[in-house]
């Protein structure tokens, strides 16, 4: 069983609570809009980081993290990208592959909207967006997600509220 911390849309804001919440995670996955490489470096102090760049990320992030990350873990096919859309409305650049070769777990960021659902048209697939952990955007609450992966399944999904968007971490 592998314990994962999932985060997105930090927009160059690092909440000190993240280290505590992700301290037992074996990997951290960042679904784009890091802000700067400094955020990735802080996350790397906790655990190895898999990530994708987002629309606000500059060359410092784009040199290290790809646009899409598709990989297998514990028998689960995972696809992570920043701008992915949501069930019924996937982004045009990925829609064809999503229909022809859907993953078991599809992760994206960008919308700042926390969403964890099964796709009704692709019932074997789970769509996961951890919301936004940063302070920039229209979201009200800053969120991250923890879960485990084992035997081609997702287990123990936890949504973690870091606080209101306007609050500094303690």
ChimeraX commands (.cxc) that place a marker at each C-alpha (Angstrom):
marker #1 position 0.00,0.00,0.00 radius 0.5
marker #1 position 1.33,3.43,-1.00 radius 0.5
marker #1 position 0.19,6.60,0.78 radius 0.5
marker #1 position -0.15,9.65,-1.50 radius 0.5
marker #1 position -0.56,13.36,-0.82 radius 0.5
marker #1 position -2.37,15.22,-3.60 radius 0.5
marker #1 position -2.17,18.98,-4.04 radius 0.5
marker #1 position -2.75,21.56,-6.78 radius 0.5
marker #1 position -2.94,25.27,-7.46 radius 0.5
marker #1 position -0.54,26.43,-4.77 radius 0.5
marker #1 position 0.20,29.56,-6.82 radius 0.5
marker #1 position 3.49,30.05,-4.96 radius 0.5
marker #1 position 1.86,29.81,-1.52 radius 0.5
marker #1 position 3.12,27.13,0.85 radius 0.5
marker #1 position 1.01,26.39,3.90 radius 0.5
marker #1 position 3.19,25.04,6.73 radius 0.5
marker #1 position 0.42,22.56,7.66 radius 0.5
marker #1 position 1.17,20.60,4.48 radius 0.5
marker #1 position 4.34,19.12,6.00 radius 0.5
marker #1 position 2.34,17.67,8.90 radius 0.5
marker #1 position -0.49,16.33,6.76 radius 0.5
marker #1 position 1.85,14.77,4.19 radius 0.5
marker #1 position 4.54,13.58,6.64 radius 0.5
marker #1 position 3.54,9.92,6.29 radius 0.5
marker #1 position 3.06,10.06,2.50 radius 0.5
marker #1 position 5.44,8.12,0.30 radius 0.5
marker #1 position 4.86,10.49,-2.62 radius 0.5
marker #1 position 3.31,13.89,-3.21 radius 0.5
marker #1 position 1.53,14.54,-6.48 radius 0.5
marker #1 position 1.11,18.16,-7.58 radius 0.5
marker #1 position -1.50,18.71,-10.31 radius 0.5
marker #1 position -0.06,21.99,-11.59 radius 0.5
marker #1 position 0.18,25.71,-10.93 radius 0.5
marker #1 position 3.04,25.37,-8.46 radius 0.5
marker #1 position 3.89,29.06,-8.91 radius 0.5
marker #1 position 7.67,28.62,-8.63 radius 0.5
marker #1 position 10.16,25.84,-8.19 radius 0.5
marker #1 position 10.46,26.87,-4.51 radius 0.5
marker #1 position 7.11,25.14,-3.83 radius 0.5
marker #1 position 8.36,21.90,-5.40 radius 0.5
marker #1 position 11.55,22.11,-3.34 radius 0.5
marker #1 position 9.58,22.53,-0.09 radius 0.5
marker #1 position 7.42,19.52,-1.01 radius 0.5
marker #1 position 10.55,17.50,-1.83 radius 0.5
marker #1 position 11.69,18.00,1.78 radius 0.5
marker #1 position 8.65,15.89,2.77 radius 0.5
marker #1 position 8.57,13.19,0.07 radius 0.5
marker #1 position 9.37,12.58,-3.62 radius 0.5
marker #1 position 7.18,14.72,-5.91 radius 0.5
marker #1 position 5.44,13.79,-9.15 radius 0.5
marker #1 position 3.95,16.80,-10.83 radius 0.5
marker #1 position 2.74,18.48,-13.98 radius 0.5
marker #1 position 3.06,22.10,-14.94 radius 0.5
marker #1 position 0.06,24.38,-15.00 radius 0.5
marker #1 position -0.88,27.40,-17.06 radius 0.5
marker #1 position 0.77,29.89,-14.66 radius 0.5
marker #1 position 4.01,27.94,-14.29 radius 0.5
marker #1 position 7.16,29.31,-15.89 radius 0.5
marker #1 position 10.25,27.66,-17.31 radius 0.5
marker #1 position 11.61,26.77,-13.88 radius 0.5
marker #1 position 8.71,24.32,-13.41 radius 0.5
marker #1 position 8.32,23.33,-17.07 radius 0.5
marker #1 position 11.95,22.18,-17.24 radius 0.5
marker #1 position 11.32,19.72,-14.41 radius 0.5
marker #1 position 7.66,18.67,-14.71 radius 0.5
marker #1 position 5.78,17.65,-17.90 radius 0.5
marker #1 position 2.36,18.74,-19.17 radius 0.5
marker #1 position 0.98,15.22,-18.64 radius 0.5
marker #1 position 2.13,12.43,-16.36 radius 0.5
marker #1 position 0.74,8.97,-17.06 radius 0.5
marker #1 position 2.05,6.16,-14.91 radius 0.5
marker #1 position 1.16,2.95,-13.11 radius 0.5
marker #1 position 1.23,2.38,-9.38 radius 0.5
marker #1 position 0.18,-0.79,-7.58 radius 0.5
marker #1 position -1.69,-1.93,-10.72 radius 0.5
marker #1 position -3.59,1.38,-11.09 radius 0.5
marker #1 position -3.34,3.37,-14.37 radius 0.5
marker #1 position -3.05,7.05,-13.41 radius 0.5
marker #1 position -3.13,10.15,-15.61 radius 0.5
marker #1 position -2.37,13.56,-14.16 radius 0.5
marker #1 position -2.57,16.87,-16.01 radius 0.5
marker #1 position -3.42,20.41,-14.99 radius 0.5
marker #1 position -6.22,21.44,-17.35 radius 0.5
marker #1 position -8.30,18.32,-17.74 radius 0.5
marker #1 position -11.92,19.33,-17.35 radius 0.5
marker #1 position -14.37,17.11,-15.53 radius 0.5
marker #1 position -16.74,14.20,-16.27 radius 0.5
marker #1 position -18.88,15.04,-19.27 radius 0.5
marker #1 position -16.66,18.02,-20.19 radius 0.5
marker #1 position -13.05,16.96,-20.61 radius 0.5
marker #1 position -10.66,19.46,-22.16 radius 0.5
marker #1 position -10.49,19.22,-25.96 radius 0.5
marker #1 position -6.78,18.32,-26.17 radius 0.5
marker #1 position -7.30,15.17,-24.06 radius 0.5
marker #1 position -10.89,14.23,-24.84 radius 0.5
marker #1 position -10.10,11.70,-27.60 radius 0.5
marker #1 position -7.56,9.77,-25.53 radius 0.5
marker #1 position -9.86,9.93,-22.50 radius 0.5
marker #1 position -12.58,8.23,-24.54 radius 0.5
marker #1 position -10.29,5.70,-26.24 radius 0.5
marker #1 position -7.89,4.90,-23.39 radius 0.5
marker #1 position -9.25,6.12,-20.06 radius 0.5
marker #1 position -7.12,5.69,-16.94 radius 0.5
marker #1 position -8.36,4.19,-13.69 radius 0.5
marker #1 position -7.64,7.47,-11.92 radius 0.5
marker #1 position -7.70,10.87,-13.64 radius 0.5
marker #1 position -6.23,13.77,-11.69 radius 0.5
marker #1 position -6.32,17.43,-12.63 radius 0.5
marker #1 position -6.26,20.85,-11.05 radius 0.5
marker #1 position -6.97,24.26,-12.60 radius 0.5
marker #1 position -10.61,24.73,-11.59 radius 0.5
marker #1 position -9.84,25.26,-7.87 radius 0.5
marker #1 position -12.93,23.12,-7.26 radius 0.5
marker #1 position -12.53,20.07,-5.03 radius 0.5
marker #1 position -14.11,17.11,-6.80 radius 0.5
marker #1 position -13.78,13.36,-6.30 radius 0.5
marker #1 position -16.30,11.40,-8.37 radius 0.5
marker #1 position -16.75,8.40,-10.61 radius 0.5
marker #1 position -17.35,9.37,-14.22 radius 0.5
marker #1 position -20.87,8.16,-15.06 radius 0.5
marker #1 position -19.84,7.51,-18.68 radius 0.5
marker #1 position -16.60,5.75,-17.68 radius 0.5
marker #1 position -17.68,4.08,-14.42 radius 0.5
marker #1 position -14.36,2.31,-13.88 radius 0.5
marker #1 position -12.60,5.70,-13.71 radius 0.5
marker #1 position -12.33,8.02,-10.73 radius 0.5
marker #1 position -11.91,11.75,-11.39 radius 0.5
marker #1 position -10.00,13.61,-8.68 radius 0.5
marker #1 position -9.31,17.34,-8.31 radius 0.5
marker #1 position -7.86,18.31,-4.91 radius 0.5
marker #1 position -9.10,21.89,-5.16 radius 0.5
marker #1 position -6.61,24.69,-4.50 radius 0.5
marker #1 position -4.05,24.85,-1.70 radius 0.5
marker #1 position -2.99,28.41,-2.50 radius 0.5
marker #1 position -4.51,31.76,-1.69 radius 0.5
marker #1 position -4.91,33.05,-5.25 radius 0.5
marker #1 position -8.23,32.38,-6.98 radius 0.5
marker #1 position -11.95,32.42,-6.37 radius 0.5
marker #1 position -12.17,29.33,-4.13 radius 0.5
marker #1 position -13.25,29.89,-0.56 radius 0.5
marker #1 position -11.41,27.05,1.21 radius 0.5
marker #1 position -7.88,25.75,0.67 radius 0.5
marker #1 position -7.84,21.95,0.34 radius 0.5
marker #1 position -5.52,19.00,-0.20 radius 0.5
marker #1 position -6.22,15.26,-0.38 radius 0.5
marker #1 position -4.59,12.13,1.05 radius 0.5
marker #1 position -5.27,8.58,-0.06 radius 0.5
marker #1 position -3.67,5.17,-0.45 radius 0.5
marker #1 position -3.20,2.98,-3.50 radius 0.5
marker #1 position -3.05,-0.82,-3.24 radius 0.5
marker #1 position -4.07,-3.76,-5.40 radius 0.5
marker #1 position -5.26,-1.52,-8.27 radius 0.5
marker #1 position -7.64,0.37,-5.96 radius 0.5
marker #1 position -7.84,3.67,-4.12 radius 0.5
marker #1 position -8.35,3.48,-0.37 radius 0.5
marker #1 position -8.84,5.81,2.61 radius 0.5
marker #1 position -9.48,9.06,0.73 radius 0.5
marker #1 position -9.30,12.07,3.04 radius 0.5
marker #1 position -10.11,15.67,2.16 radius 0.5
marker #1 position -8.10,18.08,4.31 radius 0.5
marker #1 position -9.19,21.68,4.82 radius 0.5
marker #1 position -6.23,23.99,5.36 radius 0.5
marker #1 position -8.35,27.02,6.15 radius 0.5
marker #1 position -10.05,29.91,4.43 radius 0.5
marker #1 position -8.33,31.33,1.34 radius 0.5
marker #1 position -7.62,34.61,3.16 radius 0.5
marker #1 position -6.07,32.95,6.24 radius 0.5
marker #1 position -2.35,32.55,6.74 radius 0.5
marker #1 position -1.24,29.20,8.13 radius 0.5
marker #1 position -0.02,29.18,11.70 radius 0.5
marker link #1:1,2 radius 0.2
marker link #1:2,3 radius 0.2
marker link #1:3,4 radius 0.2
marker link #1:4,5 radius 0.2
marker link #1:5,6 radius 0.2
marker link #1:6,7 radius 0.2
marker link #1:7,8 radius 0.2
marker link #1:8,9 radius 0.2
marker link #1:9,10 radius 0.2
marker link #1:10,11 radius 0.2
marker link #1:11,12 radius 0.2
marker link #1:12,13 radius 0.2
marker link #1:13,14 radius 0.2
marker link #1:14,15 radius 0.2
marker link #1:15,16 radius 0.2
marker link #1:16,17 radius 0.2
marker link #1:17,18 radius 0.2
marker link #1:18,19 radius 0.2
marker link #1:19,20 radius 0.2
marker link #1:20,21 radius 0.2
marker link #1:21,22 radius 0.2
marker link #1:22,23 radius 0.2
marker link #1:23,24 radius 0.2
marker link #1:24,25 radius 0.2
marker link #1:25,26 radius 0.2
marker link #1:26,27 radius 0.2
marker link #1:27,28 radius 0.2
marker link #1:28,29 radius 0.2
marker link #1:29,30 radius 0.2
marker link #1:30,31 radius 0.2
marker link #1:31,32 radius 0.2
marker link #1:32,33 radius 0.2
marker link #1:33,34 radius 0.2
marker link #1:34,35 radius 0.2
marker link #1:35,36 radius 0.2
marker link #1:36,37 radius 0.2
marker link #1:37,38 radius 0.2
marker link #1:38,39 radius 0.2
marker link #1:39,40 radius 0.2
marker link #1:40,41 radius 0.2
marker link #1:41,42 radius 0.2
marker link #1:42,43 radius 0.2
marker link #1:43,44 radius 0.2
marker link #1:44,45 radius 0.2
marker link #1:45,46 radius 0.2
marker link #1:46,47 radius 0.2
marker link #1:47,48 radius 0.2
marker link #1:48,49 radius 0.2
marker link #1:49,50 radius 0.2
marker link #1:50,51 radius 0.2
marker link #1:51,52 radius 0.2
marker link #1:52,53 radius 0.2
marker link #1:53,54 radius 0.2
marker link #1:54,55 radius 0.2
marker link #1:55,56 radius 0.2
marker link #1:56,57 radius 0.2
marker link #1:57,58 radius 0.2
marker link #1:58,59 radius 0.2
marker link #1:59,60 radius 0.2
marker link #1:60,61 radius 0.2
marker link #1:61,62 radius 0.2
marker link #1:62,63 radius 0.2
marker link #1:63,64 radius 0.2
marker link #1:64,65 radius 0.2
marker link #1:65,66 radius 0.2
marker link #1:66,67 radius 0.2
marker link #1:67,68 radius 0.2
marker link #1:68,69 radius 0.2
marker link #1:69,70 radius 0.2
marker link #1:70,71 radius 0.2
marker link #1:71,72 radius 0.2
marker link #1:72,73 radius 0.2
marker link #1:73,74 radius 0.2
marker link #1:74,75 radius 0.2
marker link #1:75,76 radius 0.2
marker link #1:76,77 radius 0.2
marker link #1:77,78 radius 0.2
marker link #1:78,79 radius 0.2
marker link #1:79,80 radius 0.2
marker link #1:80,81 radius 0.2
marker link #1:81,82 radius 0.2
marker link #1:82,83 radius 0.2
marker link #1:83,84 radius 0.2
marker link #1:84,85 radius 0.2
marker link #1:85,86 radius 0.2
marker link #1:86,87 radius 0.2
marker link #1:87,88 radius 0.2
marker link #1:88,89 radius 0.2
marker link #1:89,90 radius 0.2
marker link #1:90,91 radius 0.2
marker link #1:91,92 radius 0.2
marker link #1:92,93 radius 0.2
marker link #1:93,94 radius 0.2
marker link #1:94,95 radius 0.2
marker link #1:95,96 radius 0.2
marker link #1:96,97 radius 0.2
marker link #1:97,98 radius 0.2
marker link #1:98,99 radius 0.2
marker link #1:99,100 radius 0.2
marker link #1:100,101 radius 0.2
marker link #1:101,102 radius 0.2
marker link #1:102,103 radius 0.2
marker link #1:103,104 radius 0.2
marker link #1:104,105 radius 0.2
marker link #1:105,106 radius 0.2
marker link #1:106,107 radius 0.2
marker link #1:107,108 radius 0.2
marker link #1:108,109 radius 0.2
marker link #1:109,110 radius 0.2
marker link #1:110,111 radius 0.2
marker link #1:111,112 radius 0.2
marker link #1:112,113 radius 0.2
marker link #1:113,114 radius 0.2
marker link #1:114,115 radius 0.2
marker link #1:115,116 radius 0.2
marker link #1:116,117 radius 0.2
marker link #1:117,118 radius 0.2
marker link #1:118,119 radius 0.2
marker link #1:119,120 radius 0.2
marker link #1:120,121 radius 0.2
marker link #1:121,122 radius 0.2
marker link #1:122,123 radius 0.2
marker link #1:123,124 radius 0.2
marker link #1:124,125 radius 0.2
marker link #1:125,126 radius 0.2
marker link #1:126,127 radius 0.2
marker link #1:127,128 radius 0.2
marker link #1:128,129 radius 0.2
marker link #1:129,130 radius 0.2
marker link #1:130,131 radius 0.2
marker link #1:131,132 radius 0.2
marker link #1:132,133 radius 0.2
marker link #1:133,134 radius 0.2
marker link #1:134,135 radius 0.2
marker link #1:135,136 radius 0.2
marker link #1:136,137 radius 0.2
marker link #1:137,138 radius 0.2
marker link #1:138,139 radius 0.2
marker link #1:139,140 radius 0.2
marker link #1:140,141 radius 0.2
marker link #1:141,142 radius 0.2
marker link #1:142,143 radius 0.2
marker link #1:143,144 radius 0.2
marker link #1:144,145 radius 0.2
marker link #1:145,146 radius 0.2
marker link #1:146,147 radius 0.2
marker link #1:147,148 radius 0.2
marker link #1:148,149 radius 0.2
marker link #1:149,150 radius 0.2
marker link #1:150,151 radius 0.2
marker link #1:151,152 radius 0.2
marker link #1:152,153 radius 0.2
marker link #1:153,154 radius 0.2
marker link #1:154,155 radius 0.2
marker link #1:155,156 radius 0.2
marker link #1:156,157 radius 0.2
marker link #1:157,158 radius 0.2
marker link #1:158,159 radius 0.2
marker link #1:159,160 radius 0.2
marker link #1:160,161 radius 0.2
marker link #1:161,162 radius 0.2
marker link #1:162,163 radius 0.2
marker link #1:163,164 radius 0.2
marker link #1:164,165 radius 0.2
marker link #1:165,166 radius 0.2
marker link #1:166,167 radius 0.2
marker link #1:167,168 radius 0.2
marker link #1:168,169 radius 0.2
marker link #1:169,170 radius 0.2
view
